[in-house]
Amino acid sequence: MLDSKTAIKIATRLVTLTTKMFEKELAKWERDTLLGILAGKRELFSRQFFRNSGVLDVGKLTEFTLLIKRVVEFGGYTGKTPIHPDEFDKLVETFESLKYFESALLDVRSGFKNILRLQRFNETSFTLEDAIRTFVAVHNELYLNRERMFANHNIFPSGKAEKEFAKLNQNQPKKTKNINYELLTPQEFIQKHYQIIVTVFALFHRDRSYAECFKLDYVEEILHEPRDLIEFVSTFQLFENDIITLSPTHIFIKRASHFFDISAAAVKKLLVFDVNNKSICPIFVRFRSKGIGDVVCVTRDFSRFIYTILHPILTRELFDNETSRLSKEFEKQVQTEFERNEYIYRPNIIDKKSSTLEIDGLAIKNKKCYIIECKATRLKRLMDEPDTTENVIRDLKGYVLGKKYTTNKDGQMTEIDKPSMAKKIAFVRDNIMALGVKYRFDTNIEDFKGIIITMDYPPISEYNEINILSVGQISNLEQI
């Protein structure tokens, strides 16, 4: 097994080699027509999901979008003009390979993967062909915990996703079913589809390249709420099957200017993605073609995904309120799981002498008292980045040590002192008789132990003799 430093060097070189291969393939094609075909393929891919109500390949959807960005940044005018979408399948495959190695590099940096070498090699000069014979990337225990966490949110590798979907729908009739996408108020949409919002948002922002691609804060200048986007798209004649809606650019700008009551210049800046405006998210892609002219691809079905992830951005307060509400429900879920496993559970233990000392719950069984701290952490933005995993581990250790870390808008971190798990354990041990009377439980306790319960599988299972478990591991607590 390669050491971490060498493994990062190897993964970095693989990214460099596939980047050169992608740029060489991209140089073969004329940029504008390529943009139009990619925007159309992305829209049809999105439409297929909403028509068939099946498995959504988020990786492919986001790759299409990032590929559109990179075509604008690195493509040129002089290449061959593609006529059929299948002509540049190799370009798409090459880009998928590049994204695979970029993801692998992040996994190595984050500690999710290790690299094994099968033979000797020169780390500065090996080729892609050499790499196939020389290296094997293997998942480790940290990665398996992340895979379990993804499974809790119905996220699976592509091969497994179809099987899991079939299990979930084994009693459902096999027929094509359109997904009715209701234009609810933001609060109604967040409450009804909270888990979908969290999952799609996290997957669209899984690393820095995607987060930059889907950075949508700027739309606050024209959108008051997410529904505005869908209502604007609906002003165009939207076609079904394999017909893409294209609007002459001047008409698109005029209609958007009227709908949003902004200038034509503002429309170009905030909505029209092209070579002169490549910093925005490529929702509405402009391209020029000899046969079609200067047009914008109007994306109805892809815009539905953008509509979904706009809720945490445009209606952040409503989203945060729902997060807080569900966190309280998670504490009830933890209580239910302990009681299902025949524990006596008492929630919300407080110390009247210290307003800051609050214990989420006590779980009692076989003369053992577990002091419970519940943490309903969910999928995070930039979840593939190394520092995200480090921050999750830091926060878990902070719960044990009595430290809470917050980051302001400028990225500055603040450390707040909170009662540590050791202090909470000592409080329960020292006041067990009074607590037993107040909360009505048997005080014949021989062992006191602190436990942090998380919604998903945690990246570490113990710190300073405090166990850290997911809610799904409560049934195995006595074996730990």
N, C-alpha and C positions, 0 to 999 in steps of 0.2 A: 504494500500500500504506500502510495506517495505521501510525503509530508504535506502539510497544508500549503506552505509557500510554493513548493514545486507544482502541486496540483493546480494552484491558481495560475501559474505561468503556462501550464499546458492548456488549460481551458481558455486562457486569454489568446494564445496562439491559434487555437481552433476558431475562435471568433474572428481573428484577423484574416485567416485563410478563407473562411466562408464569406466574409465581407467583400474581399477581392473578387471572389467568384460571383457574388450577387451583382456587384457594380459592373463587372464584365458583361453579364447577361443583360442588365438593364440598359447598357449602352447600345444594344442592338435595336432598341425600339424607339419610335417617335413618341415623345412625351404626352402631348395633348390627347391623342386618340387613346393611348394607354390609360390615361386618367379617366376618360369617359367609360371605357370598358370595365375598369376596376370598380368605379362607382356603381355601374349597372349590375355587376356581379354581386357586389355587397348588398344592394337593394333586393335582388332576387333571392339571395341567401337568407336575408331577414324575412322576406315574404313567405318563404317556404316554412319557416318556423311557425309563424302566426297562422298559416293555413293548415298545417298538419298537427300542431300541438304535440310535438315530439321532443326529442333531446336537442338542446341548443349547444352547438359547438362554439362556446364563447371564444376559445383560442383562435379559431378561424375568422370569426367576426372581427375581433380586435386586430388580427394580423392584416386583414383587408384594409382596415382603416389606417394602420401604421404604414402599410405599404404605399397607400395613396400619398401620405406625407413624404415618404422617402423618394417617391417618383418625382414629386415637385422639387425636392431639394437636390437630387442627384441626376435626374433624367435630362435629356436634351432633345433638340429639334431634328437632329440629323439621322436618326435611326429609321428602321423599317416601320411602315404604318401597318399595324395589325388589322386584319379584316374580320377574323373570327376569334372569339374569346379563347378557344382551345390552343391557339397559336402560341400563346406565351405561358402555357402551363409550366414550362420549365422555369420561367422567372418566378412564378408563385412557389414552386417546389424549392427553388434555391433560397428564396426568402424564408420559407418555413424552416429550412435547415439552419439558416443564420439565427432565427429566433430561438431554435432549439438549443444551439450552442451558447447564445447569450443567456438563456434561462439556466443552462447547466453551469455556466460561470457563476451566476448569482447563487445557485444552490451550493456550489463548492465554497464560495465566500461565506454563505450563511451557515455552513456546517451541515447541510442536508444530504450532501453526497460526498463520497470518497472516490478517488481514482486509483485503480489497480493497474500495474504495468505487467505485461506478459513477456516482454523481452527488453533488451537494452535499447536506448534511444538517445538522440541528440535533441535536447529540449528547445534549441533555437532554429533547427533546420528540418524537422520532420514534416512530411506532407500529409494531406488528408488521407491518402491511401495508407501511409505508414500508421496513422492514428487508428484506423480500423483494425489493423493487425496487432497494435501495441497496447491500446488502452481499453479498459472496461470501467464505466462509471457505475457505481453501486449505491443504492439507497441505504441509509443507516437508520438507527432507532429514532433519531430526531425527525427524519423525514416520515417515518411510519406514523408518528404521532400527528404530524401535519396532515397526512393522508386521512387519518381517522377524523381529524377536525373537519376536513373538507367533506367527508362522508356525512357528517352531522348536518351539513348544509346542502346535501344532495349534489355535491360536486365530485365527479369521478373521472379517472382517465378515460379517454375516448372509447377504448374497447370494453371497459366495464360499464360505462354509462348506459349503453343499450340494454344490457342484462338487468341492471338495476331498474331501469325504466319499465321493462317488461314485468318485473316483479311487482312494482307499484300498481301496474295497470292490468294485472292478469285476469281480473274479473270484469274488466271493461270491454265492451264490444269493439272490435278492430275496425274502425272507420275513420276517415278523414274528418277532422273537426276544427273549424276556425276558432281562434281565440278572440272573444269579444273584449276589446280594450275600452273600458268605460272611462269617460272623461269625468272623473270624480273631482271633488274639491281636494286641495292638497291634504287636508287633515284626514279625509275619508280614504284617500289613496294610500297615505302612509300607514294608517291603521290596518287597512285590508291587505296591503302588500309589503309590509315592513321587511320581512325576511327576503323577499325577492329584491327589494331595493338594496339592502345590505350586500347581498351576494353579487348582484350585477355591478354595483359600484366598486366593490373590492376587486373583482376580476378585471374591470376596465381600468383600474389604477394599480395593477399588481406590481409594477416596477416603475422606475423613474421615466423610462421612455414612453410607456403607456400613460402615465400620469400627466406628462407634458402634452401628449397628443389629445387627451380628454380633459384638459384644463378648461373649464367652462365658466369660470367666475365672471368673465367679461360680458356674458349675456345678461347680467343683471341690469345693464344699461338699457335693454329693450324689453326684457321679459319680466312681467310682474309676478307671474307664477308659471309653473311648467305647462299648464294647459294652453297657454298662449302659443307655444310652438306648434302643437298639433292643430290648433284652430287656424293658424296661418297656412300650414301645409294643406289643409282641407279646402283652401280657396282655389287650389289648382284642380284641374280634371285629372283624377288619379285612376290609372288603368290596372287591370288584373292580369293574371297569367304571366307571360314573359314580356310584357310591354312596359317600358320604363318611361316615366314622365319627364320630359325635357321641356324647359322653358327658355325662349330667347332671353339672353342675359338682360337686355334693356327692359323687357317686360317684367322679369323677376324683380329687378331693382325698383321699378315703378310700383309694382304691387306691394312689395315689402315696405317701401317708403310710405305708401298710403295706409297700410295696415297698422304699422307701428308708429306712424306719425313722426318720422325722422327723415333726415336729408338723404339724398342718394349716396352721398359720400359716406354717411354713417352705415348705410346698408352694405356697401362694398367692404367697409372695414370690419363689420361685425358678423356678416353672414356669408359673403361670397369668398370661398376658398379657391385661390389660384396661385400662379407663380409669383404674383405681385403681393399676395396676402397669405403667406404660408404659415403664419404664427398661430392662426385660429384652428379650432377643431374642424376637420373636413366633413361637415354635415352636408352642406350644399356645395358640390364640386363644379367649378366652371371649367369648361374646355372648349377648344375650337377644332372643328373638323370641316374638311372641304365639302362633304356631302350634307352636313347638318348645319354648319355655321357656328356662331358664338352662342353657346347655350349653358344652362345650369341644370344639373341633375337634381330633381326634386324628390327627396326620399321620404316616402310615407312610413314604411315599415321600419327602416333603420332609425327614423326619428322617434319611434316609440321607445327604443332603448335609451336614446338621449333624454326623452321625456322622463323616463324612470329615474335616471341618475341625477336629474336636475333637482329632485326633491330635497336631498341633503344639502344642496347648494343654495337654491332660491328660498326654501322654506326651512332653514336650519333650526330655528327655534321649535317648530312643530315636530321636526324629526328628533331633536334632542329630548323633547318632552315624552315622546313615545318610547325612546330608549330608556329613560328613567322609569317609566311605567312598567316596561317589560323586565327591567332589572328587579323590581319588587316582586313580579310574578315568578322570576327565577328563584328567589328565596323561598317562595311557597312550593315550587317544584322540588327544591332540595329537601324541604321538610317532608313532603309526600314520599320521596324516595327513601328517606331514613325510616319513616313509619312503615312503609311497605316491607322493609327488612327488619321489622320488629324492634326498632329503637324507640325509646321515649324521647320525644323531641319538644323542646321549648324554645320558641323564637323570641327575638328582640329582648335580649337581656341587657339591662342598663345599670349603671352605677350612679345613684343620685348625688353622690359627693363629687363626681367628675363627669361633667356633661359630655366630654369627648369620648369617654369609654363606652362604646356600644358593641355588643356581641350579637352577631346575626342569629346564632342559635346554639343550644346545647343538645347533643345526642347521647343518650345514656343506655347502656346495655352491658350485662355481665360485669357489673361493678366498675365499668369504665365510663368516663365522661369525656366526650370529645367537644372541644371548644371550636365552633365552626365560624369560618369567615367565607362568605359567598362572593364570588366575582364573576359577573356575567359578561365577561369580555367576548366580543364577537370578531368576525373577520375584519382585518385592518387594511387600510390603504397602504400601498407599498409593501405588501406582505412578503414579497420575494426578496426584498432588500435586506442585506446583512444587519443593518442597524435596527430594523424593525424587530427581528427576533431577539436581538440584544436588549432592546427596550422592553419587550414583553418579559424577558427573564429579570431585568432590572426591577420592573414593577412588582413581579411576584416576590422577589427578595425584599422589596420595600414593604410589602404587606406584612412580612415576617418581622422586619426590623422596626416598623413603625414610621415609614417614610412614604410620602405620596409625592409623585412627580407630575408637574403640569407644565405645558408648553404654551406660551402666548403666541400671538399672530406673527411676531418677529422671530420666532424660533428659539427664544430664550427660555431655558428651563428653570423652574422654581421648585425648591424642595420644601415640603411642609411636614412638620412633625406630627405624628399620630400615635396613639397607644400601640405598642408592639404586641405581637402574639404572646411573648413571654409575660408581659404585664397583664394581659387578659387571662392567661392561664393562672397566674398568681392570684388575681382577683377572685376567680371562681374557686380555687383551692382554699383561699383564706376565708371565704364567705359562704362555703357550701351549705352550712346548716341554715342560714338565713335565706339563701336562694331556694333551698329545698322546700321551706315553708311557704315562701312567696309564690313559687312557680309549681308547687305540688309535684315533687318527685322524691324518690327514695335517695337519701343522702349516704347510703352505705357504698361509698366510692373508694376504690383502692388505687386508681390510676387516672391521671389527668393528662390529656394530650391535645395539642392544637392541630387543626386541619384546615387547609384552604381548599374550597370546592369551586372549580371553574366550570363554565358551560361546555367548553371544548377541551380536548386533551391538551394538557400543558406541556411546554417544552422541557421542563424539569419536574421531577417527581418528589424532590425533598430538598429542604434547605434549613440548616441549623436545627435539625431533628423535627422539623415541621413537615408533615406530609402534604403534598399538593396533588389533588386528584380531580378528575372530571366527575360530573354528576353520574355518568354511566359506570363509574368504578366503585360507587358506594356499596354495591352488593358484595364486593370482594374486600371490603375494608378489614374484616377480621383476619384475612390471610396476609395482610401487608405488615 
